Amino acid sequence: MKRYRFLKFSLDTHRNILDFDGLEEIKKEIIKDLSLKYGELNFDIKLKRYKEIKKPAISVIGEHSFLLEDIFGAYVMGNFYSATTAACCLGERIFNDLILRLAQYYKTSPHYKKVYMRKAFYSWSEAIGILSDWKITDESDELWTAYDRLGKIRTDVVHYQEKEIDLQSISFEAIRLINSIIERLFSLEDNKEYFIYFEVPGELFIKKEAETIPIVKEFFLPNCVLVGPAYELSIEKDTNRWLVNDNNVYESREVSDEEFIELRNAFRETLSKKL
């Protein structure tokens, strides 16, 4: 009867607001906060760089969410080498996290013996090959393309070569690539096939058939709460955390996604009539 409701996610609307017409007072507050964060010296240039970066859309919260902010900050401050190498490092951390956490679901894979007892992968081609065989990506997929290009950037900036590198442009490209990797793997927009997508206004649920997909189990479900159609949410005043109230006793039967949505919408309508 129950479904996983997506509750914890990463969303930053500041860049979008700065691009909108209007909302001038909110823009002033955002710009004030940014000037305090990055410093007033050459702030116009920093703000320009800040607005250049297009952050991934609403996405799963994970280690990448916080490390990405460090990368963005380095770019905004003009620390282009730091931003570039950090973007490459994050790409490597992500494919290691994927392989090591998902391996338990691919024990019949010929790669399992390589993964079992390994603590990390350092060969990008080997790692992407494993993810390809596990159908996480393939050569026609933008994830593969992004990793292939980011790997080449890593080689250029980490290993000494007798050629000049335009660090600002290459750091911007590295950020664009790591953004696309995160979007492809973890964004709610790029993974709509996993979700009952806002068929209940303002609410996202994992489809029943998606609950057993390895990447959903490991990376999406931990950001969800399991609820029935008659649950209610409130916010704890002291911590601003969501509180879930679902002490209801439900029928011991399975329902389709469509029926769950009907039950949920009907319950919300009942609630609205009481208010």
Phi and psi restraints in degrees (value plus and minus 20) as a CYANA .aco file:
   2 LYS   PHI    -110.3   -70.3
   2 LYS   PSI     142.2   182.2
   3 ARG   PHI    -156.4  -116.4
   3 ARG   PSI     137.5   177.5
   4 TYR   PHI    -104.1   -64.1
   4 TYR   PSI      98.5   138.5
   5 ARG   PHI    -113.1   -73.1
   5 ARG   PSI     106.2   146.2
   6 PHE   PHI     -94.0   -54.0
   6 PHE   PSI     102.0   142.0
   7 LEU   PHI    -143.9  -103.9
   7 LEU   PSI     -53.9   -13.9
   8 LYS   PHI    -129.4   -89.4
   8 LYS   PSI     102.8   142.8
   9 PHE   PHI    -170.9  -130.9
   9 PHE   PSI     142.5   182.5
  10 SER   PHI    -119.0   -79.0
  10 SER   PSI     106.4   146.4
  11 LEU   PHI    -168.9  -128.9
  11 LEU   PSI     103.4   143.4
  12 ASP   PHI    -146.7  -106.7
  12 ASP   PSI      91.8   131.8
  13 THR   PHI    -116.8   -76.8
  13 THR   PSI     -20.7    19.3
  14 HIS   PHI     -77.5   -37.5
  14 HIS   PSI     -66.4   -26.4
  15 ARG   PHI     -83.8   -43.8
  15 ARG   PSI     -60.0   -20.0
  16 ASN   PHI     -84.0   -44.0
  16 ASN   PSI     -61.3   -21.3
  17 ILE   PHI     -83.4   -43.4
  17 ILE   PSI     -59.9   -19.9
  18 LEU   PHI     -84.9   -44.9
  18 LEU   PSI     -42.7    -2.7
  19 ASP   PHI    -109.2   -69.2
  19 ASP   PSI     -33.4     6.6
  20 PHE   PHI     -96.9   -56.9
  20 PHE   PSI     134.4   174.4
  21 ASP   PHI    -100.9   -60.9
  21 ASP   PSI     119.8   159.8
  22 GLY   PHI      67.6   107.6
  22 GLY   PSI    -183.6  -143.6
  23 LEU   PHI      34.9    74.9
  23 LEU   PSI      18.0    58.0
  24 GLU   PHI     -82.4   -42.4
  24 GLU   PSI     -58.9   -18.9
  25 GLU   PHI     -86.1   -46.1
  25 GLU   PSI     -60.4   -20.4
  26 ILE   PHI     -86.0   -46.0
  26 ILE   PSI     -60.0   -20.0
  27 LYS   PHI     -80.2   -40.2
  27 LYS   PSI     -62.5   -22.5
  28 LYS   PHI     -80.1   -40.1
  28 LYS   PSI     -61.6   -21.6
  29 GLU   PHI     -86.3   -46.3
  29 GLU   PSI     -61.2   -21.2
  30 ILE   PHI     -82.6   -42.6
  30 ILE   PSI     -66.7   -26.7
  31 ILE   PHI     -84.7   -44.7
  31 ILE   PSI     -57.7   -17.7
  32 LYS   PHI     -81.4   -41.4
  32 LYS   PSI     -65.2   -25.2
  33 ASP   PHI     -83.3   -43.3
  33 ASP   PSI     -60.7   -20.7
  34 LEU   PHI     -86.3   -46.3
  34 LEU   PSI     -58.2   -18.2
  35 SER   PHI     -86.3   -46.3
  35 SER   PSI     -55.0   -15.0
  36 LEU   PHI     -89.0   -49.0
  36 LEU   PSI     -57.6   -17.6
  37 LYS   PHI     -91.8   -51.8
  37 LYS   PSI     -64.2   -24.2
  38 TYR   PHI    -123.9   -83.9
  38 TYR   PSI     -28.5    11.5
  39 GLY   PHI      72.7   112.7
  39 GLY   PSI     128.5   168.5
  40 GLU   PHI     -99.9   -59.9
  40 GLU   PSI     -41.1    -1.1
  41 LEU   PHI     -82.6   -42.6
  41 LEU   PSI     103.0   143.0
  42 ASN   PHI      35.1    75.1
  42 ASN   PSI      16.1    56.1
  43 PHE   PHI     -84.0   -44.0
  43 PHE   PSI     -54.0   -14.0
  44 ASP   PHI     -78.3   -38.3
  44 ASP   PSI     -59.9   -19.9
  45 ILE   PHI     -88.8   -48.8
  45 ILE   PSI     -61.0   -21.0
  46 LYS   PHI     -83.7   -43.7
  46 LYS   PSI     -61.4   -21.4
  47 LEU   PHI     -84.6   -44.6
  47 LEU   PSI     -58.6   -18.6
  48 LYS   PHI     -81.1   -41.1
  48 LYS   PSI     -65.0   -25.0
  49 ARG   PHI     -84.6   -44.6
  49 ARG   PSI     -61.0   -21.0
  50 TYR   PHI     -77.7   -37.7
  50 TYR   PSI     -64.8   -24.8
  51 LYS   PHI     -93.2   -53.2
  51 LYS   PSI     -41.5    -1.5
  52 GLU   PHI     -87.7   -47.7
  52 GLU   PSI     -51.0   -11.0
  53 ILE   PHI    -101.5   -61.5
  53 ILE   PSI     102.4   142.4
  54 LYS   PHI    -120.2   -80.2
  54 LYS   PSI      85.3   125.3
  55 LYS   PHI     -89.5   -49.5
  55 LYS   PSI     126.1   166.1
  56 PRO   PHI     -74.2   -34.2
  56 PRO   PSI     128.5   168.5
  57 ALA   PHI     -83.3   -43.3
  57 ALA   PSI     157.9   197.9
  58 ILE   PHI     -62.2   -22.2
  58 ILE   PSI     106.6   146.6
  59 SER   PHI    -166.4  -126.4
  59 SER   PSI     148.3   188.3
  60 VAL   PHI     -79.5   -39.5
  60 VAL   PSI     120.9   160.9
  61 ILE   PHI    -103.4   -63.4
  61 ILE   PSI     111.2   151.2
  62 GLY   PHI    -180.2  -140.2
  62 GLY   PSI    -194.1  -154.1
  63 GLU   PHI     -75.3   -35.3
  63 GLU   PSI     -57.6   -17.6
  64 HIS   PHI     -80.9   -40.9
  64 HIS   PSI     -49.6    -9.6
  65 SER   PHI     -79.9   -39.9
  65 SER   PSI     -61.0   -21.0
  66 PHE   PHI    -104.1   -64.1
  66 PHE   PSI     -57.6   -17.6
  67 LEU   PHI     -87.3   -47.3
  67 LEU   PSI     -51.8   -11.8
  68 LEU   PHI     -82.0   -42.0
  68 LEU   PSI     -56.3   -16.3
  69 GLU   PHI     -84.3   -44.3
  69 GLU   PSI     -56.4   -16.4
  70 ASP   PHI     -82.3   -42.3
  70 ASP   PSI     -60.9   -20.9
  71 ILE   PHI     -84.8   -44.8
  71 ILE   PSI     -66.9   -26.9
  72 PHE   PHI     -78.7   -38.7
  72 PHE   PSI     -64.4   -24.4
  73 GLY   PHI     -81.2   -41.2
  73 GLY   PSI     -60.9   -20.9
  74 ALA   PHI     -82.7   -42.7
  74 ALA   PSI     -61.6   -21.6
  75 TYR   PHI     -85.6   -45.6
  75 TYR   PSI     -65.5   -25.5
  76 VAL   PHI     -79.4   -39.4
  76 VAL   PSI     -59.0   -19.0
  77 MET   PHI     -98.2   -58.2
  77 MET   PSI     -25.4    14.6
  78 GLY   PHI      67.5   107.5
  78 GLY   PSI      -7.7    32.3
  79 ASN   PHI    -110.4   -70.4
  79 ASN   PSI      54.1    94.1
  80 PHE   PHI     -90.2   -50.2
  80 PHE   PSI     -56.9   -16.9
  81 TYR   PHI     -85.9   -45.9
  81 TYR   PSI     -62.9   -22.9
  82 SER   PHI     -81.1   -41.1
  82 SER   PSI     -63.5   -23.5
  83 ALA   PHI     -83.3   -43.3
  83 ALA   PSI     -60.8   -20.8
  84 THR   PHI     -87.6   -47.6
  84 THR   PSI     -70.4   -30.4
  85 THR   PHI     -85.5   -45.5
  85 THR   PSI     -55.7   -15.7
  86 ALA   PHI     -86.2   -46.2
  86 ALA   PSI     -59.2   -19.2
  87 ALA   PHI     -82.6   -42.6
  87 ALA   PSI     -61.3   -21.3
  88 CYS   PHI     -85.9   -45.9
  88 CYS   PSI     -63.2   -23.2
  89 CYS   PHI     -81.5   -41.5
  89 CYS   PSI     -60.6   -20.6
  90 LEU   PHI     -85.8   -45.8
  90 LEU   PSI     -59.4   -19.4
  91 GLY   PHI     -77.4   -37.4
  91 GLY   PSI     -62.0   -22.0
  92 GLU   PHI     -88.3   -48.3
  92 GLU   PSI     -61.0   -21.0
  93 ARG   PHI     -81.7   -41.7
  93 ARG   PSI     -59.4   -19.4
  94 ILE   PHI     -86.1   -46.1
  94 ILE   PSI     -65.7   -25.7
  95 PHE   PHI     -90.7   -50.7
  95 PHE   PSI     -48.2    -8.2
  96 ASN   PHI     -86.9   -46.9
  96 ASN   PSI     -64.1   -24.1
  97 ASP   PHI     -79.5   -39.5
  97 ASP   PSI     -63.8   -23.8
  98 LEU   PHI     -80.5   -40.5
  98 LEU   PSI     -71.6   -31.6
  99 ILE   PHI     -84.1   -44.1
  99 ILE   PSI     -67.9   -27.9
 100 LEU   PHI     -90.2   -50.2
 100 LEU   PSI     -53.1   -13.1
 101 ARG   PHI    -102.8   -62.8
 101 ARG   PSI     -47.9    -7.9
 102 LEU   PHI    -111.8   -71.8
 102 LEU   PSI     -32.1     7.9
 103 ALA   PHI     -75.3   -35.3
 103 ALA   PSI     -55.8   -15.8
 104 GLN   PHI     -80.1   -40.1
 104 GLN   PSI     -41.0    -1.0
 105 TYR   PHI    -112.3   -72.3
 105 TYR   PSI     -23.1    16.9
 106 TYR   PHI    -148.3  -108.3
 106 TYR   PSI      25.1    65.1
 107 LYS   PHI     -87.4   -47.4
 107 LYS   PSI     -41.2    -1.2
 108 THR   PHI    -107.9   -67.9
 108 THR   PSI     -24.4    15.6
 109 SER   PHI     -90.9   -50.9
 109 SER   PSI     122.8   162.8
 110 PRO   PHI     -82.6   -42.6
 110 PRO   PSI     -36.7     3.3
 111 HIS   PHI    -103.6   -63.6
 111 HIS   PSI     -32.2     7.8
 112 TYR   PHI     -80.2   -40.2
 112 TYR   PSI     -57.2   -17.2
 113 LYS   PHI     -84.0   -44.0
 113 LYS   PSI     -51.7   -11.7
 114 LYS   PHI     -92.2   -52.2
 114 LYS   PSI     -54.6   -14.6
 115 VAL   PHI    -101.5   -61.5
 115 VAL   PSI     -57.4   -17.4
 116 TYR   PHI     -78.7   -38.7
 116 TYR   PSI     106.3   146.3
 117 MET   PHI      54.9    94.9
 117 MET   PSI     -22.7    17.3
 118 ARG   PHI     -99.2   -59.2
 118 ARG   PSI     124.9   164.9
 119 LYS   PHI    -123.7   -83.7
 119 LYS   PSI     -36.3     3.7
 120 ALA   PHI    -187.7  -147.7
 120 ALA   PSI     136.4   176.4
 121 PHE   PHI    -137.5   -97.5
 121 PHE   PSI     115.4   155.4
 122 TYR   PHI    -135.2   -95.2
 122 TYR   PSI     -36.1     3.9
 123 SER   PHI    -107.5   -67.5
 123 SER   PSI      94.0   134.0
 124 TRP   PHI     -84.6   -44.6
 124 TRP   PSI     -62.3   -22.3
 125 SER   PHI     -84.4   -44.4
 125 SER   PSI     -59.7   -19.7
 126 GLU   PHI     -84.5   -44.5
 126 GLU   PSI     -65.1   -25.1
 127 ALA   PHI     -83.6   -43.6
 127 ALA   PSI     -65.4   -25.4
 128 ILE   PHI     -88.9   -48.9
 128 ILE   PSI     -51.4   -11.4
 129 GLY   PHI     -83.1   -43.1
 129 GLY   PSI     -60.8   -20.8
 130 ILE   PHI     -84.1   -44.1
 130 ILE   PSI     -66.8   -26.8
 131 LEU   PHI     -83.2   -43.2
 131 LEU   PSI     -52.0   -12.0
 132 SER   PHI     -87.5   -47.5
 132 SER   PSI     -65.5   -25.5
 133 ASP   PHI     -85.1   -45.1
 133 ASP   PSI     -48.0    -8.0
 134 TRP   PHI    -107.1   -67.1
 134 TRP   PSI     -13.7    26.3
 135 LYS   PHI      45.4    85.4
 135 LYS   PSI       2.8    42.8
 136 ILE   PHI     -97.6   -57.6
 136 ILE   PSI     -50.2   -10.2
 137 THR   PHI    -170.7  -130.7
 137 THR   PSI     151.9   191.9
 138 ASP   PHI    -174.5  -134.5
 138 ASP   PSI     153.9   193.9
 139 GLU   PHI     -86.1   -46.1
 139 GLU   PSI     -36.9     3.1
 140 SER   PHI    -112.0   -72.0
 140 SER   PSI     -21.4    18.6
 141 ASP   PHI    -113.3   -73.3
 141 ASP   PSI     125.5   165.5
 142 GLU   PHI     -86.2   -46.2
 142 GLU   PSI     -44.0    -4.0
 143 LEU   PHI     -84.1   -44.1
 143 LEU   PSI     -64.5   -24.5
 144 TRP   PHI     -80.1   -40.1
 144 TRP   PSI     -68.0   -28.0
 145 THR   PHI     -80.5   -40.5
 145 THR   PSI     -63.8   -23.8
 146 ALA   PHI     -84.5   -44.5
 146 ALA   PSI     -63.1   -23.1
 147 TYR   PHI     -86.5   -46.5
 147 TYR   PSI     -59.7   -19.7
 148 ASP   PHI     -80.6   -40.6
 148 ASP   PSI     -66.0   -26.0
 149 ARG   PHI     -90.4   -50.4
 149 ARG   PSI     -61.1   -21.1
 150 LEU   PHI     -83.6   -43.6
 150 LEU   PSI     -55.5   -15.5
 151 GLY   PHI     -83.0   -43.0
 151 GLY   PSI     -58.4   -18.4
 152 LYS   PHI     -87.3   -47.3
 152 LYS   PSI     -59.1   -19.1
 153 ILE   PHI     -83.1   -43.1
 153 ILE   PSI     -61.9   -21.9
 154 ARG   PHI     -77.4   -37.4
 154 ARG   PSI     -64.5   -24.5
 155 THR   PHI     -81.2   -41.2
 155 THR   PSI     -62.7   -22.7
 156 ASP   PHI     -84.2   -44.2
 156 ASP   PSI     -59.7   -19.7
 157 VAL   PHI    -113.9   -73.9
 157 VAL   PSI     -44.5    -4.5
 158 VAL   PHI    -109.4   -69.4
 158 VAL   PSI     -61.6   -21.6
 159 HIS   PHI    -116.1   -76.1
 159 HIS   PSI     115.1   155.1
 160 TYR   PHI     -83.9   -43.9
 160 TYR   PSI     112.7   152.7
 161 GLN   PHI    -161.0  -121.0
 161 GLN   PSI     125.7   165.7
 162 GLU   PHI    -104.0   -64.0
 162 GLU   PSI      47.6    87.6
 163 LYS   PHI    -175.0  -135.0
 163 LYS   PSI     130.8   170.8
 164 GLU   PHI    -100.3   -60.3
 164 GLU   PSI     125.5   165.5
 165 ILE   PHI    -143.1  -103.1
 165 ILE   PSI     110.5   150.5
 166 ASP   PHI    -100.6   -60.6
 166 ASP   PSI      73.5   113.5
 167 LEU   PHI     -83.7   -43.7
 167 LEU   PSI     -56.0   -16.0
 168 GLN   PHI     -85.0   -45.0
 168 GLN   PSI     -66.3   -26.3
 169 SER   PHI     -89.3   -49.3
 169 SER   PSI     -56.8   -16.8
 170 ILE   PHI     -94.5   -54.5
 170 ILE   PSI     -51.2   -11.2
 171 SER   PHI     -90.0   -50.0
 171 SER   PSI     -57.3   -17.3
 172 PHE   PHI     -82.9   -42.9
 172 PHE   PSI     -61.5   -21.5
 173 GLU   PHI     -85.7   -45.7
 173 GLU   PSI     -60.7   -20.7
 174 ALA   PHI     -81.9   -41.9
 174 ALA   PSI     -59.5   -19.5
 175 ILE   PHI     -86.4   -46.4
 175 ILE   PSI     -62.1   -22.1
 176 ARG   PHI     -79.5   -39.5
 176 ARG   PSI     -60.1   -20.1
 177 LEU   PHI     -90.2   -50.2
 177 LEU   PSI     -64.3   -24.3
 178 ILE   PHI     -87.5   -47.5
 178 ILE   PSI     -53.1   -13.1
 179 ASN   PHI     -80.3   -40.3
 179 ASN   PSI     -64.4   -24.4
 180 SER   PHI     -88.3   -48.3
 180 SER   PSI     -53.8   -13.8
 181 ILE   PHI     -84.1   -44.1
 181 ILE   PSI     -66.1   -26.1
 182 ILE   PHI     -86.1   -46.1
 182 ILE   PSI     -61.0   -21.0
 183 GLU   PHI     -80.6   -40.6
 183 GLU   PSI     -66.8   -26.8
 184 ARG   PHI     -82.2   -42.2
 184 ARG   PSI     -57.9   -17.9
 185 LEU   PHI    -108.1   -68.1
 185 LEU   PSI     -60.8   -20.8
 186 PHE   PHI    -142.9  -102.9
 186 PHE   PSI     -26.4    13.6
 187 SER   PHI     -98.8   -58.8
 187 SER   PSI     130.8   170.8
 188 LEU   PHI     -95.4   -55.4
 188 LEU   PSI     -47.1    -7.1
 189 GLU   PHI     -92.2   -52.2
 189 GLU   PSI     -64.2   -24.2
 190 ASP   PHI     -97.5   -57.5
 190 ASP   PSI     -30.6     9.4
 191 ASN   PHI    -142.0  -102.0
 191 ASN   PSI      19.6    59.6
 192 LYS   PHI     -78.8   -38.8
 192 LYS   PSI     -46.0    -6.0
 193 GLU   PHI     -83.5   -43.5
 193 GLU   PSI     -37.1     2.9
 194 TYR   PHI    -105.4   -65.4
 194 TYR   PSI     -34.9     5.1
 195 PHE   PHI    -136.5   -96.5
 195 PHE   PSI     130.1   170.1
 196 ILE   PHI    -104.8   -64.8
 196 ILE   PSI      81.5   121.5
 197 TYR   PHI    -111.9   -71.9
 197 TYR   PSI      73.7   113.7
 198 PHE   PHI      38.3    78.3
 198 PHE   PSI       7.6    47.6
 199 GLU   PHI     -91.5   -51.5
 199 GLU   PSI     -40.8    -0.8
 200 VAL   PHI    -122.1   -82.1
 200 VAL   PSI      99.0   139.0
 201 PRO   PHI     -70.1   -30.1
 201 PRO   PSI     103.5   143.5
 202 GLY   PHI      59.0    99.0
 202 GLY   PSI     -14.6    25.4
 203 GLU   PHI    -146.8  -106.8
 203 GLU   PSI     120.4   160.4
 204 LEU   PHI    -140.5  -100.5
 204 LEU   PSI     111.1   151.1
 205 PHE   PHI    -145.1  -105.1
 205 PHE   PSI     128.9   168.9
 206 ILE   PHI     -97.7   -57.7
 206 ILE   PSI     113.1   153.1
 207 LYS   PHI     -82.6   -42.6
 207 LYS   PSI     126.0   166.0
 208 LYS   PHI     -77.9   -37.9
 208 LYS   PSI     -63.1   -23.1
 209 GLU   PHI     -88.4   -48.4
 209 GLU   PSI     -38.4     1.6
 210 ALA   PHI    -107.8   -67.8
 210 ALA   PSI     -32.1     7.9
 211 GLU   PHI     -81.4   -41.4
 211 GLU   PSI     -46.5    -6.5
 212 THR   PHI    -116.1   -76.1
 212 THR   PSI     -22.1    17.9
 213 ILE   PHI     -89.8   -49.8
 213 ILE   PSI     107.1   147.1
 214 PRO   PHI     -71.5   -31.5
 214 PRO   PSI     -67.9   -27.9
 215 ILE   PHI     -87.8   -47.8
 215 ILE   PSI     -49.8    -9.8
 216 VAL   PHI     -89.0   -49.0
 216 VAL   PSI     -65.3   -25.3
 217 LYS   PHI     -81.2   -41.2
 217 LYS   PSI     -61.0   -21.0
 218 GLU   PHI    -105.1   -65.1
 218 GLU   PSI     -52.1   -12.1
 219 PHE   PHI    -136.6   -96.6
 219 PHE   PSI     -45.0    -5.0
 220 PHE   PHI    -119.5   -79.5
 220 PHE   PSI     -66.6   -26.6
 221 LEU   PHI     -80.1   -40.1
 221 LEU   PSI     -54.3   -14.3
 222 PRO   PHI     -82.5   -42.5
 222 PRO   PSI     -35.5     4.5
 223 ASN   PHI    -118.1   -78.1
 223 ASN   PSI      -7.4    32.6
 224 CYS   PHI    -138.6   -98.6
 224 CYS   PSI     147.9   187.9
 225 VAL   PHI    -147.4  -107.4
 225 VAL   PSI     118.1   158.1
 226 LEU   PHI    -105.3   -65.3
 226 LEU   PSI      99.2   139.2
 227 VAL   PHI    -157.7  -117.7
 227 VAL   PSI     137.1   177.1
 228 GLY   PHI    -110.9   -70.9
 228 GLY   PSI     158.5   198.5
 229 PRO   PHI     -89.8   -49.8
 229 PRO   PSI     -34.4     5.6
 230 ALA   PHI    -127.9   -87.9
 230 ALA   PSI       6.5    46.5
 231 TYR   PHI     -97.9   -57.9
 231 TYR   PSI     141.1   181.1
 232 GLU   PHI    -151.7  -111.7
 232 GLU   PSI     131.1   171.1
 233 LEU   PHI    -135.4   -95.4
 233 LEU   PSI     126.7   166.7
 234 SER   PHI    -163.9  -123.9
 234 SER   PSI     148.3   188.3
 235 ILE   PHI    -133.1   -93.1
 235 ILE   PSI     108.5   148.5
 236 GLU   PHI     -92.4   -52.4
 236 GLU   PSI     104.1   144.1
 237 LYS   PHI     -81.4   -41.4
 237 LYS   PSI     -64.3   -24.3
 238 ASP   PHI     -90.9   -50.9
 238 ASP   PSI     -53.0   -13.0
 239 THR   PHI    -133.6   -93.6
 239 THR   PSI     -31.3     8.7
 240 ASN   PHI      40.8    80.8
 240 ASN   PSI       4.2    44.2
 241 ARG   PHI    -108.2   -68.2
 241 ARG   PSI     129.8   169.8
 242 TRP   PHI     -92.3   -52.3
 242 TRP   PSI     116.1   156.1
 243 LEU   PHI    -133.6   -93.6
 243 LEU   PSI     112.3   152.3
 244 VAL   PHI    -125.2   -85.2
 244 VAL   PSI     103.4   143.4
 245 ASN   PHI    -130.0   -90.0
 245 ASN   PSI      86.7   126.7
 246 ASP   PHI    -168.4  -128.4
 246 ASP   PSI      45.7    85.7
 247 ASN   PHI    -111.6   -71.6
 247 ASN   PSI      -3.0    37.0
 248 ASN   PHI     -93.5   -53.5
 248 ASN   PSI     129.8   169.8
 249 VAL   PHI    -118.7   -78.7
 249 VAL   PSI      97.0   137.0
 250 TYR   PHI    -123.7   -83.7
 250 TYR   PSI     137.3   177.3
 251 GLU   PHI     -79.0   -39.0
 251 GLU   PSI     124.2   164.2
 252 SER   PHI    -106.0   -66.0
 252 SER   PSI      53.1    93.1
 253 ARG   PHI    -171.9  -131.9
 253 ARG   PSI     136.2   176.2
 254 GLU   PHI    -110.5   -70.5
 254 GLU   PSI     125.8   165.8
 255 VAL   PHI    -145.7  -105.7
 255 VAL   PSI     136.0   176.0
 256 SER   PHI     -93.1   -53.1
 256 SER   PSI     144.6   184.6
 257 ASP   PHI     -78.9   -38.9
 257 ASP   PSI     -59.4   -19.4
 258 GLU   PHI     -83.3   -43.3
 258 GLU   PSI     -62.4   -22.4
 259 GLU   PHI     -88.8   -48.8
 259 GLU   PSI     -58.5   -18.5
 260 PHE   PHI     -79.5   -39.5
 260 PHE   PSI     -63.6   -23.6
 261 ILE   PHI     -84.1   -44.1
 261 ILE   PSI     -60.8   -20.8
 262 GLU   PHI     -80.5   -40.5
 262 GLU   PSI     -64.4   -24.4
 263 LEU   PHI     -85.4   -45.4
 263 LEU   PSI     -60.6   -20.6
 264 ARG   PHI     -86.7   -46.7
 264 ARG   PSI     -66.0   -26.0
 265 ASN   PHI     -83.7   -43.7
 265 ASN   PSI     -57.5   -17.5
 266 ALA   PHI     -84.9   -44.9
 266 ALA   PSI     -60.9   -20.9
 267 PHE   PHI     -85.2   -45.2
 267 PHE   PSI     -61.7   -21.7
 268 ARG   PHI     -82.7   -42.7
 268 ARG   PSI     -57.5   -17.5
 269 GLU   PHI     -85.3   -45.3
 269 GLU   PSI     -60.5   -20.5
 270 THR   PHI     -81.8   -41.8
 270 THR   PSI     -63.3   -23.3
 271 LEU   PHI     -80.6   -40.6
 271 LEU   PSI     -63.8   -23.8
 272 SER   PHI     -84.9   -44.9
 272 SER   PSI     -51.4   -11.4
 273 LYS   PHI     -91.4   -51.4
 273 LYS   PSI     -46.2    -6.2
 274 LYS   PHI     -97.3   -57.3
 274 LYS   PSI     -44.0    -4.0
